[in-house]
Amino acid sequence: MRVVVYAYVLKDHDVPHIQLLFDALHAENISVYVYGPFLDLLRDKVVFQKDVGEFDGYIDFTLKSFDFVIALGGDGTILSAVTHVRESGVPILGINLGRLGFLASIEKKRIKEAVQLLAKGRYSIEERGLLYLESNMPLFGDTRFALNDFTILKRDTSSMITIHTYINGSYLNTYWADGIIVATPTGSTGYSLSCGGPIIFPNSGNFVITPVATHNLNVRPVVISDDSIISFDVEGRAENFLCTLDSRFETITSAHQLAVRKNDFCIHLVQLHDYGFMDTMRDKLAWGQDSRN
């Protein structure tokens, strides 16, 4: 088995957990490759019992065969890993070294156990859909997809923006707001949720459109089929607006014509057999708990 360990930040208090991960991987005789910039951070911090290879990015998936990517960090680390994994189909296992971690669901205390379960094949693979951005002008290079969400947001001004929104060419609504979010089911527990959007179960085949600080109280999030194409015209007092795909962002203007649709490939996430989506919801949102008792 060959795995890639991916991260881009190293904090001193995480070093013991990272050491534990590499020790567990070596104990299971798993060949390890480490993302180059992260490997440079580890050299004087972690002891490698065996030699590790170096992983440089997306192109390596076309040159080498990997079984898994282990993302060390939070959900942002997984979103970053997706830009390298792309259509290769290599599953991602998220180990949470951050705070909340809806995607990176494996806690630090379970690192050794998770590696053992991975080696024994005691896991399942969840397929997660992405969205794809089409634009009349170049944006985001060759990573015009997002696992979580796409947004249009106001920039450098307190004035609201106006977003004319269409579904399959038919007019839906004009949003006077600070912005708008189009989220996948995976992204429904992120920015969309904090703006009042619903939680959507994975593989439900939907997008959710959620306004950000809308100036009309009768406007609410809407859930639509992910077979839909959602297009936008943006205007406002400012000349520039912000457009994001997950944690990546670019500046746009009113001249940009944007549309979002379902992406052509999916991402695969590793889930241990004893821990699924509903377990994550209960743990991260403290469902089923009453602080009065």
Wavefront OBJ file of the C-alpha trace (Angstrom):
o trace
v 0.000 0.000 0.000
v 1.237 3.502 -0.844
v -0.154 6.634 0.759
v 0.444 10.368 0.464
v 0.568 12.429 3.671
v -0.653 15.914 2.837
v -0.557 19.110 4.910
v 0.851 22.599 4.541
v 1.106 23.883 8.130
v 3.084 22.450 11.035
v 2.334 23.499 14.611
v 4.656 22.438 17.407
v 1.871 20.960 19.537
v 0.886 18.664 16.636
v 4.353 17.111 16.232
v 3.703 14.186 18.678
v 0.529 13.260 16.773
v 2.326 13.438 13.433
v 5.129 11.271 14.814
v 2.504 8.769 15.943
v 1.034 8.721 12.427
v 4.357 7.955 10.750
v 5.187 5.308 13.361
v 1.810 3.647 12.755
v 2.260 3.742 8.967
v 5.715 2.195 9.213
v 4.425 -0.470 11.627
v 1.895 -1.535 8.986
v 4.643 -1.594 6.325
v 2.897 1.135 4.322
v 5.006 3.094 1.841
v 4.740 6.815 2.571
v 5.096 9.870 0.367
v 4.913 13.354 1.878
v 3.871 16.605 0.214
v 7.160 18.406 -0.551
v 6.644 21.716 1.322
v 5.328 19.830 4.363
v 8.248 17.395 4.247
v 10.639 20.353 4.498
v 8.871 21.426 7.703
v 9.093 17.915 9.174
v 12.764 17.144 8.602
v 14.033 18.387 11.980
v 10.830 17.596 13.884
v 9.908 13.992 13.056
v 11.965 10.807 13.083
v 11.300 8.584 10.069
v 11.908 4.899 10.765
v 12.027 4.270 7.011
v 12.746 6.470 4.040
v 9.775 8.436 2.745
v 9.178 9.659 -0.782
v 8.291 13.173 -1.846
v 4.951 14.118 -3.402
v 4.985 17.257 -5.538
v 1.328 17.690 -6.506
v -1.316 16.778 -9.058
v 1.109 15.629 -11.747
v 2.361 12.820 -9.468
v -1.033 11.111 -9.669
v -0.422 10.640 -13.381
v 3.074 9.234 -12.830
v 2.706 7.063 -9.702
v 0.066 4.787 -8.222
v -1.252 5.809 -4.779
v -3.908 4.086 -2.665
v -4.836 6.905 -0.277
v -4.189 10.509 0.634
v -4.051 11.230 4.376
v -4.858 14.898 4.972
v -3.511 16.253 8.270
v -5.256 19.364 9.575
v -8.828 20.543 9.308
v -11.428 20.730 6.586
v -9.364 23.392 4.826
v -6.547 20.870 4.379
v -8.919 18.456 2.664
v -10.219 21.231 0.394
v -6.614 22.004 -0.534
v -5.853 18.310 -1.124
v -8.786 18.116 -3.543
v -6.999 20.556 -5.886
v -4.221 17.955 -6.225
v -6.311 14.762 -6.238
v -8.793 15.989 -8.885
v -10.057 13.221 -11.170
v -7.470 10.629 -10.057
v -10.042 8.933 -7.822
v -7.580 8.426 -4.941
v -9.597 8.415 -1.674
v -8.850 10.987 1.035
v -8.723 10.190 4.757
v -8.991 13.296 6.925
v -7.304 13.412 10.345
v -8.475 16.384 12.377
v -5.681 18.435 13.933
v -7.844 21.549 13.880
v -11.082 22.500 15.602
v -14.484 21.457 14.249
v -13.680 19.172 11.313
v -16.781 17.933 9.484
v -14.682 16.420 6.680
v -11.585 15.634 8.725
v -13.548 13.401 11.068
v -10.781 11.215 12.546
v -9.697 12.665 15.872
v -6.060 12.708 17.018
v -6.626 10.039 19.658
v -7.670 7.575 16.923
v -4.666 7.993 14.609
v -3.062 4.607 15.326
v -6.418 2.814 15.234
v -7.344 4.522 11.946
v -4.128 3.374 10.266
v -4.692 -0.184 11.474
v -8.272 -0.191 10.160
v -7.073 1.233 6.862
v -4.473 -1.543 6.536
v -7.098 -4.195 7.332
v -9.583 -2.801 4.801
v -12.167 -1.942 7.461
v -13.467 1.234 5.878
v -15.952 2.418 3.278
v -15.608 4.983 0.501
v -18.062 7.868 0.197
v -18.456 9.615 -3.136
v -18.836 13.385 -2.851
v -19.955 15.578 -5.739
v -18.323 18.875 -6.651
v -19.507 21.970 -8.455
v -17.863 23.559 -11.480
v -17.604 27.241 -12.397
v -18.033 28.459 -15.947
v -17.077 32.031 -16.824
v -16.795 34.200 -19.916
v -13.348 35.280 -18.634
v -10.514 33.162 -17.212
v -10.871 32.403 -13.495
v -9.119 29.938 -11.156
v -6.881 28.419 -13.832
v -7.377 24.650 -14.123
v -9.000 24.273 -10.678
v -12.459 25.644 -11.456
v -14.187 23.179 -9.142
v -15.181 23.185 -5.465
v -16.054 20.470 -2.972
v -17.785 22.842 -0.541
v -19.117 25.974 -2.166
v -19.014 28.834 -4.639
v -19.699 32.382 -3.467
v -20.077 35.899 -4.796
v -19.418 38.511 -2.109
v -19.154 42.271 -1.762
v -15.633 43.687 -1.514
v -14.029 46.852 -0.121
v -17.339 48.555 0.626
v -20.227 48.432 3.061
v -22.793 48.713 0.246
v -24.823 45.639 -0.642
v -24.562 44.086 -4.078
v -27.281 42.981 -6.495
v -27.162 39.434 -7.812
v -29.627 38.434 -10.549
v -29.938 34.652 -10.382
v -31.243 32.181 -12.979
v -31.815 28.412 -12.942
v -31.520 26.700 -16.324
v -32.009 30.072 -17.945
v -35.224 30.903 -16.058
v -35.209 33.865 -13.698
v -35.256 32.853 -10.015
v -34.678 36.001 -7.969
v -32.674 39.163 -7.525
v -30.728 39.082 -4.278
v -29.926 42.409 -2.612
v -27.407 41.104 -0.113
v -23.812 40.971 1.009
v -23.416 37.948 -1.227
v -24.684 34.534 -2.255
v -23.523 30.961 -1.653
v -24.060 27.888 -3.798
v -23.138 24.868 -1.684
v -22.897 21.154 -2.344
v -24.271 18.706 0.249
v -20.702 18.470 1.578
v -20.524 22.262 1.853
v -23.963 22.576 3.432
v -22.337 22.214 6.879
v -19.926 25.089 6.191
v -20.463 28.734 5.270
v -24.014 28.045 4.090
v -24.983 26.607 7.481
v -23.639 29.681 9.291
v -25.845 31.845 7.045
v -28.995 29.883 7.868
v -28.857 27.211 5.177
v -30.061 23.626 5.745
v -27.913 20.557 6.340
v -28.101 18.271 3.315
v -27.075 14.629 3.536
v -24.258 13.484 1.231
v -25.274 11.997 -2.119
v -28.731 13.600 -1.945
v -28.205 15.102 -5.411
v -28.786 18.749 -4.516
v -27.326 22.229 -4.408
v -28.437 24.833 -1.880
v -28.554 28.550 -2.728
v -28.102 30.634 0.423
v -28.037 34.448 0.531
v -25.539 36.206 2.791
v -27.136 38.934 4.963
v -30.009 39.469 2.560
v -31.803 42.836 2.731
v -35.192 41.213 2.112
v -36.521 39.270 5.095
v -38.774 37.087 2.940
v -35.815 35.597 1.048
v -34.778 32.150 2.241
v -32.305 29.445 1.173
v -33.579 27.156 -1.578
v -32.599 23.579 -2.411
v -32.464 22.542 -6.058
v -31.359 19.522 -8.089
v -27.660 19.334 -8.858
v -28.610 18.737 -12.498
v -29.393 22.448 -12.637
v -27.221 25.195 -14.096
v -27.249 28.330 -11.928
v -26.157 31.574 -13.594
v -25.560 35.069 -12.221
v -25.322 38.717 -13.232
v -23.759 40.934 -10.566
v -23.929 44.696 -10.116
v -23.291 47.196 -7.348
v -21.803 50.548 -6.443
v -18.286 49.135 -6.312
v -16.362 48.135 -9.411
v -15.034 44.863 -7.996
v -16.566 41.873 -6.247
v -15.161 38.717 -4.690
v -15.682 35.257 -6.170
v -14.603 32.129 -4.270
v -14.298 28.393 -4.827
v -13.818 26.778 -1.422
v -10.918 28.697 0.146
v -9.616 30.118 -3.150
v -10.700 33.567 -4.326
v -10.466 35.935 -7.288
v -11.712 39.435 -8.035
v -14.504 39.843 -10.584
v -16.461 42.733 -12.107
v -19.922 43.237 -13.567
v -18.490 42.169 -16.925
v -18.073 38.589 -15.680
v -20.845 36.191 -16.634
v -20.799 33.256 -14.229
v -22.579 29.908 -14.100
v -22.291 26.955 -11.719
v -23.077 23.340 -12.572
v -22.252 19.842 -11.338
v -18.621 18.894 -11.882
v -17.693 16.031 -14.191
v -15.772 14.051 -11.558
v -16.296 13.261 -7.871
v -14.026 13.088 -4.833
v -13.839 9.983 -2.638
v -13.605 10.217 1.154
v -12.637 7.378 3.485
v -15.058 6.606 6.311
v -14.211 4.118 9.049
v -16.898 1.482 9.512
v -17.833 2.609 13.016
v -18.179 6.326 12.232
v -20.484 7.886 9.628
v -22.123 11.161 8.671
v -24.750 11.088 11.432
v -22.080 10.387 14.040
v -20.210 13.440 12.777
v -23.344 15.593 13.014
v -24.066 14.497 16.570
v -20.490 15.014 17.742
v -19.756 18.315 16.009
v -23.149 19.940 16.689
v -23.687 18.378 20.133
v -27.003 16.847 19.049
v -28.673 14.578 21.581
v -26.974 16.376 24.467
v -28.653 18.544 27.075
v -26.330 20.839 29.006
v -28.990 21.159 31.731
v -28.500 17.512 32.730
l 1 2 3 4 5 6 7 8 9 10 11 12 13 14 15 16 17 18 19 20 21 22 23 24 25 26 27 28 29 30 31 32 33 34 35 36 37 38 39 40 41 42 43 44 45 46 47 48 49 50 51 52 53 54 55 56 57 58 59 60 61 62 63 64 65 66 67 68 69 70 71 72 73 74 75 76 77 78 79 80 81 82 83 84 85 86 87 88 89 90 91 92 93 94 95 96 97 98 99 100 101 102 103 104 105 106 107 108 109 110 111 112 113 114 115 116 117 118 119 120 121 122 123 124 125 126 127 128 129 130 131 132 133 134 135 136 137 138 139 140 141 142 143 144 145 146 147 148 149 150 151 152 153 154 155 156 157 158 159 160 161 162 163 164 165 166 167 168 169 170 171 172 173 174 175 176 177 178 179 180 181 182 183 184 185 186 187 188 189 190 191 192 193 194 195 196 197 198 199 200 201 202 203 204 205 206 207 208 209 210 211 212 213 214 215 216 217 218 219 220 221 222 223 224 225 226 227 228 229 230 231 232 233 234 235 236 237 238 239 240 241 242 243 244 245 246 247 248 249 250 251 252 253 254 255 256 257 258 259 260 261 262 263 264 265 266 267 268 269 270 271 272 273 274 275 276 277 278 279 280 281 282 283 284 285 286 287 288 289 290 291 292 293
